[in-house]
Amino acid sequence: MLPRMPSSPGSAVDDWFARRTTSWHDRPDLEDLLAAKAGRTVGLVVPALDEQDTVGDVIGAVLADPVTRALLDEVVVMDGGSVDATRERAAAAGARVVRTADVAPGHPSGGKGGSVWRALLVTRSDVLVVVDADLDPFDPGWVTALAAPLLLDPTTHLVKGAADRPLSVDGIEHPRSGGRVTELVARPLLNAFWPELAGFVQPLSGELAARRSLLERLPFVTGYGLEIGMLVDALALVGLDGLAQVDLGERRHRHQSDLALGRMASAVLRTALSRRGHEDLPSALLQFARDDDGRLAGTPADVTLHELPPVESLGGHAAG
């Protein structure tokens, strides 16, 4: 279980954490959730790219669970251009599969941000839950837990998943050492520039839920800056009390190489700095590795920041 915030009388973050952090084990039962829907619709969006090994299990678990199946009005996999059997396995498991390349082709694509932004154009649900396609193991109860605060509390607009992130290195498991970009980049940035967001345990979590009315007002970063950009922008639009988080227990997915983490960190940093008015940043990140002869060689990685405009700014953006 996640640790409690230390007692700090008068702390706005401590107060928010106590009021706006719930556990997925305490989610309401199905009857209460269906009553709370009150005519609203709930959809699940699963961005995917070459996730044939896990996407079918994620979708299958959701649709096999009687609670999530009854709660959800649509289940959509947004495929970012997979070259494996991701689309086929997602469809076989019961999801509607949409190729992101077929939606709004005149706008920048790439990454999870491009997929979730386009999901707003092809779904109709009032509340959208987003989970990654590479979660293994995956519990469908996370979906209902993320949606519940939005259905039960009209003042909540965005819910983030919080979880322990085990890290396995050379066969040795470090129970709470995952989320390296979070701990080394995102958390220091939030504490420095947006201290009111310091209570988010996993600000870069891929598991979230939000009202369509909020999502359509947000710009979307196409790459790894999506989550921090969404969190900071949502704070500006709905305030701290419009945000909440749900303890999902333990979250596992595959881990990235150090070079990949560097590119992710750069995207998070650039997104945060753009929200502080720093727009003119270098478009390349120089990374180093040894070549086949054992010599150090630098390779520039393109880390250009691309943003998609708020969906509400698009003419005739009704979902199709």
C-alpha positions as CSV (number, residue, x, y, z in Angstrom):
1,M,0.0,0.0,0.0
2,L,1.1,3.6,-0.6
3,P,2.5,5.5,2.4
4,R,0.4,8.2,4.1
5,M,1.3,11.8,3.8
6,P,3.2,13.0,6.9
7,S,1.1,15.2,9.2
8,S,1.6,18.9,8.4
9,P,-1.0,21.1,9.9
10,G,-2.0,23.9,7.5
11,S,-0.6,22.1,4.5
12,A,-2.8,22.4,1.4
13,V,-1.1,19.4,-0.1
14,D,-1.7,17.3,3.0
15,D,-5.3,18.3,3.1
16,W,-5.8,17.6,-0.6
17,F,-4.1,14.2,-0.2
18,A,-6.4,13.2,2.6
19,R,-9.6,14.3,0.8
20,R,-8.8,13.4,-2.8
21,T,-6.9,10.1,-2.5
22,T,-9.0,6.9,-2.5
23,S,-8.2,3.2,-2.8
24,W,-9.5,0.9,-5.6
25,H,-10.4,-1.6,-2.9
26,D,-13.0,0.8,-1.6
27,R,-14.8,1.4,-4.9
28,P,-18.6,1.4,-4.8
29,D,-20.6,-1.7,-5.8
30,L,-22.1,-2.0,-9.3
31,E,-25.6,-0.8,-8.2
32,D,-24.3,2.4,-6.7
33,L,-22.1,3.1,-9.8
34,L,-24.9,2.5,-12.2
35,A,-27.2,4.8,-10.2
36,A,-24.4,7.4,-10.1
37,K,-24.1,7.3,-13.9
38,A,-27.5,9.0,-14.1
39,G,-27.8,8.8,-17.8
40,R,-24.1,9.6,-18.5
41,T,-21.9,7.3,-20.5
42,V,-18.5,5.9,-19.7
43,G,-15.9,4.7,-22.3
44,L,-12.5,3.0,-22.1
45,V,-9.7,4.1,-24.3
46,V,-6.6,1.9,-24.7
47,P,-3.7,3.4,-26.7
48,A,-1.6,0.7,-28.2
49,L,1.5,0.2,-30.4
50,D,2.8,-3.3,-31.0
51,E,1.2,-4.7,-27.9
52,Q,0.0,-8.1,-29.2
53,D,1.2,-10.0,-26.2
54,T,-0.9,-8.0,-23.7
55,V,-3.7,-6.0,-25.4
56,G,-6.0,-9.0,-25.8
57,D,-5.7,-9.9,-22.1
58,V,-6.4,-6.3,-21.0
59,I,-9.6,-6.0,-23.2
60,G,-10.6,-9.6,-22.4
61,A,-10.4,-9.0,-18.7
62,V,-12.5,-5.8,-18.9
63,L,-15.2,-7.4,-20.9
64,A,-15.2,-10.6,-18.8
65,D,-15.7,-8.7,-15.6
66,P,-19.4,-8.2,-14.9
67,V,-18.9,-4.8,-13.2
68,T,-16.8,-3.2,-15.9
69,R,-18.8,-4.7,-18.7
70,A,-22.0,-3.2,-17.2
71,L,-20.4,0.1,-16.5
72,L,-18.8,0.7,-19.9
73,D,-20.7,2.0,-22.9
74,E,-17.8,1.7,-25.3
75,V,-14.3,0.1,-25.4
76,V,-11.9,1.5,-28.0
77,V,-8.3,0.6,-28.8
78,M,-6.4,3.4,-30.6
79,D,-3.7,1.7,-32.6
80,G,-0.7,3.9,-33.3
81,G,0.5,1.9,-36.3
82,S,1.3,-1.5,-35.0
83,V,3.1,-3.9,-37.3
84,D,2.3,-7.0,-35.2
85,A,-1.1,-8.6,-34.4
86,T,-2.2,-5.9,-32.0
87,R,-5.3,-4.8,-34.0
88,E,-6.4,-8.4,-34.6
89,R,-6.1,-9.4,-31.0
90,A,-7.8,-6.4,-29.7
91,A,-10.7,-6.8,-32.1
92,A,-10.9,-10.6,-31.3
93,A,-11.2,-9.7,-27.6
94,G,-14.2,-7.4,-28.2
95,A,-12.8,-3.9,-28.6
96,R,-13.5,-1.4,-31.4
97,V,-10.2,-0.8,-33.0
98,V,-9.3,2.6,-34.6
99,R,-6.1,3.4,-36.5
100,T,-4.9,6.8,-35.4
101,A,-3.6,7.4,-38.9
102,D,-7.1,7.4,-40.2
103,V,-8.3,10.2,-37.8
104,A,-7.4,13.8,-38.3
105,P,-4.5,13.1,-40.6
106,G,-3.7,16.8,-41.0
107,H,-2.6,17.1,-37.3
108,P,0.6,15.9,-35.7
109,S,0.6,12.3,-34.7
110,G,2.9,10.2,-32.5
111,G,2.8,8.7,-29.1
112,K,0.1,8.3,-26.6
113,G,-1.0,11.9,-26.7
114,G,-1.9,11.7,-30.4
115,S,-3.9,8.6,-29.7
116,V,-5.9,9.9,-26.8
117,W,-6.5,13.2,-28.5
118,R,-7.9,11.4,-31.5
119,A,-10.0,9.2,-29.2
120,L,-12.0,12.3,-28.4
121,L,-12.9,12.5,-32.1
122,V,-14.1,8.9,-32.4
123,T,-15.8,8.3,-29.0
124,R,-19.0,9.8,-27.5
125,S,-18.7,9.0,-23.8
126,D,-19.1,11.7,-21.1
127,V,-16.4,10.1,-19.0
128,L,-13.3,8.5,-20.5
129,V,-11.0,6.0,-18.7
130,V,-7.5,5.5,-20.2
131,V,-5.3,2.6,-19.5
132,D,-2.1,1.4,-21.1
133,A,-2.1,-1.8,-23.3
134,D,1.1,-3.3,-21.8
135,L,-0.1,-3.9,-18.2
136,D,0.6,-7.4,-17.0
137,P,-1.0,-8.3,-14.7
138,F,-4.0,-6.1,-15.1
139,D,-7.1,-5.9,-12.9
140,P,-10.3,-4.6,-14.5
141,G,-11.3,-3.2,-11.1
142,W,-8.9,-0.4,-11.8
143,V,-11.3,0.9,-14.5
144,T,-14.2,1.2,-12.2
145,A,-12.1,2.7,-9.5
146,L,-10.8,5.4,-11.8
147,A,-14.3,6.2,-13.1
148,A,-16.0,6.2,-9.7
149,P,-14.8,9.6,-8.3
150,L,-16.1,11.3,-11.5
151,L,-19.5,9.6,-11.3
152,L,-19.9,10.2,-7.6
153,D,-18.6,13.8,-7.2
154,P,-19.5,16.5,-9.7
155,T,-16.6,18.6,-8.6
156,T,-14.0,16.0,-9.7
157,H,-12.8,16.4,-13.3
158,L,-9.6,14.4,-13.6
159,V,-8.5,11.2,-11.8
160,K,-4.9,9.8,-11.9
161,G,-3.9,6.3,-11.0
162,A,-1.3,6.0,-8.2
163,A,0.7,2.8,-7.6
164,D,3.9,1.2,-6.5
165,R,6.2,0.5,-9.4
166,P,8.5,-2.5,-8.8
167,L,11.7,-2.4,-10.8
168,S,13.6,-5.6,-11.7
169,V,17.3,-5.3,-12.5
170,D,19.4,-8.3,-13.3
171,G,16.8,-10.6,-11.8
172,I,16.7,-8.6,-8.5
173,E,13.4,-6.9,-7.7
174,H,13.3,-3.5,-6.0
175,P,9.7,-3.1,-4.8
176,R,9.4,0.7,-5.0
177,S,12.1,1.7,-7.4
178,G,10.2,2.1,-10.6
179,G,9.1,5.4,-12.0
180,R,12.6,6.7,-12.4
181,V,11.6,9.6,-14.7
182,T,8.9,10.5,-12.1
183,E,11.3,10.6,-9.2
184,L,14.3,12.2,-11.0
185,V,12.5,14.7,-13.2
186,A,8.7,15.1,-12.8
187,R,8.5,15.2,-9.1
188,P,11.3,17.8,-8.6
189,L,9.7,19.9,-11.4
190,L,6.2,19.8,-9.8
191,N,7.6,20.6,-6.3
192,A,9.5,23.5,-7.7
193,F,7.0,25.1,-10.0
194,W,3.6,23.7,-9.1
195,P,3.9,22.7,-5.4
196,E,0.2,22.2,-5.1
197,L,0.6,19.1,-7.3
198,A,3.2,17.6,-5.0
199,G,0.6,15.2,-3.5
200,F,0.3,13.2,-6.8
201,V,2.1,9.9,-6.2
202,Q,2.4,9.0,-9.9
203,P,2.0,12.2,-11.9
204,L,3.1,10.4,-15.1
205,S,0.8,7.5,-14.6
206,G,-0.8,6.2,-17.8
207,E,-3.9,5.2,-16.0
208,L,-6.4,8.1,-15.7
209,A,-10.0,9.1,-16.1
210,A,-11.5,12.5,-17.0
211,R,-14.7,14.2,-18.1
212,R,-14.9,14.8,-21.8
213,S,-15.8,18.4,-20.9
214,L,-12.3,18.9,-19.5
215,L,-10.4,16.8,-22.1
216,E,-11.9,18.8,-25.0
217,R,-10.5,22.0,-23.4
218,L,-6.9,20.7,-23.1
219,P,-4.0,20.9,-25.5
220,F,-2.3,17.5,-26.0
221,V,1.4,16.9,-26.2
222,T,2.0,14.0,-28.6
223,G,4.9,12.3,-26.9
224,Y,6.0,11.5,-23.4
225,G,5.1,15.0,-22.1
226,L,1.4,14.1,-22.3
227,E,0.8,13.3,-18.7
228,I,2.6,16.2,-17.0
229,G,1.2,18.7,-19.6
230,M,-2.3,17.4,-18.9
231,L,-1.9,17.6,-15.2
232,V,-0.6,21.2,-15.2
233,D,-3.1,22.4,-17.7
234,A,-6.0,20.7,-15.8
235,L,-4.8,22.5,-12.6
236,A,-5.1,25.8,-14.4
237,L,-8.6,25.0,-15.7
238,V,-10.3,23.3,-12.7
239,G,-8.1,23.9,-9.7
240,L,-6.6,21.5,-7.3
241,D,-9.9,20.3,-5.9
242,G,-11.0,19.4,-9.4
243,L,-8.2,16.7,-9.4
244,A,-8.0,13.4,-7.5
245,Q,-6.1,10.1,-7.5
246,V,-6.8,6.4,-6.8
247,D,-4.4,4.0,-5.2
248,L,-4.3,1.0,-7.6
249,G,-1.9,-0.9,-5.5
250,E,0.9,-2.2,-7.7
251,R,1.4,-1.5,-11.4
252,R,3.8,-3.4,-13.5
253,H,4.9,-3.0,-17.1
254,R,8.1,-3.3,-19.0
255,H,11.0,-1.0,-18.3
256,Q,12.9,1.2,-20.7
257,S,16.6,1.5,-21.4
258,D,18.5,4.4,-19.9
259,L,18.7,6.1,-23.3
260,A,14.9,5.8,-23.8
261,L,14.4,7.1,-20.3
262,G,16.6,10.1,-21.2
263,R,14.3,10.9,-24.1
264,M,11.3,10.5,-21.9
265,A,12.8,12.8,-19.3
266,S,13.6,15.4,-22.0
267,A,10.0,15.4,-23.1
268,V,8.7,15.8,-19.5
269,L,11.2,18.6,-18.9
270,R,10.4,20.4,-22.2
271,T,6.7,20.2,-21.6
272,A,7.0,21.6,-18.1
273,L,9.2,24.4,-19.3
274,S,6.8,25.2,-22.1
275,R,4.1,25.8,-19.4
276,R,6.5,28.2,-17.7
277,G,6.9,30.2,-20.9
278,H,10.1,28.7,-22.3
279,E,9.2,27.9,-25.9
280,D,12.5,28.3,-27.8
281,L,14.3,25.1,-26.7
282,P,16.8,22.9,-28.7
283,S,15.1,20.2,-30.8
284,A,17.8,17.6,-30.2
285,L,19.1,15.7,-27.1
286,L,22.7,14.5,-27.5
287,Q,23.1,11.0,-26.1
288,F,26.3,9.0,-25.9
289,A,27.1,5.3,-26.2
290,R,30.1,3.3,-27.3
291,D,30.4,2.2,-30.9
292,D,31.5,-1.2,-32.1
293,D,35.1,-0.2,-31.7
294,G,34.6,0.8,-28.1
295,R,34.8,4.6,-28.7
296,L,32.3,7.0,-27.3
297,A,30.0,8.4,-30.0
298,G,27.3,11.0,-29.7
299,T,23.9,10.6,-31.4
300,P,21.3,13.4,-31.4
301,A,17.8,12.3,-30.6
302,D,14.9,14.5,-32.0
303,V,12.9,15.7,-28.9
304,T,10.9,18.4,-30.7
305,L,7.7,19.2,-28.8
306,H,4.5,18.8,-30.8
307,E,1.1,19.9,-29.4
308,L,-2.4,19.3,-30.6
309,P,-5.0,22.0,-30.1
310,P,-7.9,21.6,-27.7
311,V,-10.6,19.6,-29.5
312,E,-13.2,22.2,-28.7
313,S,-11.2,24.7,-30.9
314,L,-11.8,22.4,-34.0
315,G,-14.8,23.3,-36.1
316,G,-17.3,20.5,-36.3
317,H,-15.5,18.3,-33.9
318,A,-18.5,16.1,-33.0
319,A,-17.4,12.6,-32.4
320,G,-18.0,10.1,-35.2
